[in-house]
Amino acid sequence: MPVTIAGLVLAGGLSRRMGRDKASIVLGGETLAARGLRRLRPQVDLLALNANGPEGAFGELGVPVLKDHHAGFQGPLAGIAAGLAWARTAGAAQLATVPVDSPFVPEDFVARLTAAAPADRIAVARTVTGRHPVAALIPTALAADLERWLAANETRRVNAWLGTHPIVEVDFPPLVIEGEDIDPFINLNTPADLAVAERLAAIR
Ligand SMILES: Nc1nc2c(ncn2[C@@H]2O[C@H](COP(=O)(O)OP(=O)(O)OP(=O)(O)O)[C@@H](O)[C@H]2O)c(=O)[nH]1
């Protein structure tokens, strides 16, 4: 039987450097939340958004909106924990996570990860700029392990938890746009990053 894969767009952060909620920023006529979901949808069997805004926000997107179980904006690991619990309950064997502020997630993101790693291993995307720890495919069997780890540890660094498991790093080539190499997991943290993405989205 094929493995059921759930997808999660991580949009639970505070967007302090951007100065406004990144998930609601419009790029190429759609919000980054809608864009992230649209790009991930064909790659997975079920889909959710992780966001910590007011109740009912993002309701128009038609996917479950998962809030962190851990109060106080504890970073993406809290969102991943909420996603793993949801995906496991829904019967998925693996959870693919992407950050909402990566608008060029490749069409073969999940396919490359599944091809490179057995279903019981964590697979993480890597490009020339290094590892992208929140662009990952994680067995849902690790849901309880992550909860225990969060309870037992102060740090919330994603790489700190990943380091407690064997990881398969999966290489992704650059996107070539107008002869320029672009990291497919480019991250929009600031208004300047957004200006670059607006230029790229207009071309692409
Ligand atoms: N669930 C959840 N996700 C988070 C949290 N903080 C960051 N993220 C997500 O983690 C990814 C990387 O986020 P960052 O850019 O480091 O943080 P941010 O809050 O979005 O932005 P800054 O406030 O500028 O650091 C994005 O997908 C965020 O939505 C959090 O407290 N909870």
The ligand as an SDF file (V2000), in Angstrom:
LIG
                    3D

 32 34  0  0  0  0  0  0  0  0999 V2000
    4.3960   27.2350   14.5600 N   0  0  0  0  0  0  0  0  0  0  0  0
    5.3400   28.1550   14.6430 C   0  0  0  0  0  0  0  0  0  0  0  0
    6.0510   28.4370   13.5420 N   0  0  0  0  0  0  0  0  0  0  0  0
    6.9870   29.3810   13.6470 C   0  0  0  0  0  0  0  0  0  0  0  0
    7.2370   30.0560   14.8470 C   0  0  0  0  0  0  0  0  0  0  0  0
    8.2340   30.9450   14.6290 N   0  0  0  0  0  0  0  0  0  0  0  0
    8.5870   30.8160   13.3260 C   0  0  0  0  0  0  0  0  0  0  0  0
    7.8190   29.8860   12.7280 N   0  0  0  0  0  0  0  0  0  0  0  0
    7.8850   29.4590   11.3280 C   0  0  0  0  0  0  0  0  0  0  0  0
    9.1990   29.0650   11.0410 O   0  0  0  0  0  0  0  0  0  0  0  0
    9.5820   29.4340    9.7220 C   0  0  0  0  0  0  0  0  0  0  0  0
   10.8140   30.3070    9.7940 C   0  0  0  0  0  0  0  0  0  0  0  0
   10.4380   31.4410   10.4960 O   0  0  0  0  0  0  0  0  0  0  0  0
   11.3840   32.6710   10.8440 P   0  0  0  0  0  0  0  0  0  0  0  0
   11.5620   33.5170    9.6410 O   0  0  0  0  0  0  0  0  0  0  0  0
   12.6080   32.1830   11.5190 O   0  0  0  0  0  0  0  0  0  0  0  0
   10.4900   33.4100   11.9460 O   0  0  0  0  0  0  0  0  0  0  0  0
    9.2720   34.3660   11.7280 P   0  0  0  0  0  0  0  0  0  0  0  0
    8.5560   34.4280   13.0110 O   0  0  0  0  0  0  0  0  0  0  0  0
    8.4890   33.9730   10.5320 O   0  0  0  0  0  0  0  0  0  0  0  0
    9.9590   35.7590   11.4120 O   0  0  0  0  0  0  0  0  0  0  0  0
   10.8230   36.6760   12.4390 P   0  0  0  0  0  0  0  0  0  0  0  0
    9.8990   37.1140   13.5150 O   0  0  0  0  0  0  0  0  0  0  0  0
   11.2750   37.8040   11.5760 O   0  0  0  0  0  0  0  0  0  0  0  0
   11.9570   35.8100   12.9360 O   0  0  0  0  0  0  0  0  0  0  0  0
    8.3500   30.1270    9.1410 C   0  0  0  0  0  0  0  0  0  0  0  0
    7.6310   29.1490    8.4390 O   0  0  0  0  0  0  0  0  0  0  0  0
    7.5870   30.5840   10.3680 C   0  0  0  0  0  0  0  0  0  0  0  0
    6.1880   30.7020   10.1430 O   0  0  0  0  0  0  0  0  0  0  0  0
    6.4520   29.7120   16.0130 C   0  0  0  0  0  0  0  0  0  0  0  0
    6.6100   30.2500   17.1010 O   0  0  0  0  0  0  0  0  0  0  0  0
    5.5230   28.7560   15.8380 N   0  0  0  0  0  0  0  0  0  0  0  0
  1  2  1  0
  2  3  2  0
  2 32  1  0
  3  4  1  0
  4  5  2  0
  4  8  1  0
  5  6  1  0
  5 30  1  0
  6  7  2  0
  7  8  1  0
  8  9  1  0
  9 10  1  0
  9 28  1  0
 10 11  1  0
 11 12  1  0
 11 26  1  0
 12 13  1  0
 13 14  1  0
 14 15  2  0
 14 16  1  0
 14 17  1  0
 17 18  1  0
 18 19  2  0
 18 20  1  0
 18 21  1  0
 21 22  1  0
 22 23  2  0
 22 24  1  0
 22 25  1  0
 26 27  1  0
 26 28  1  0
 28 29  1  0
 30 31  2  0
 30 32  1  0
M  END
$$$$
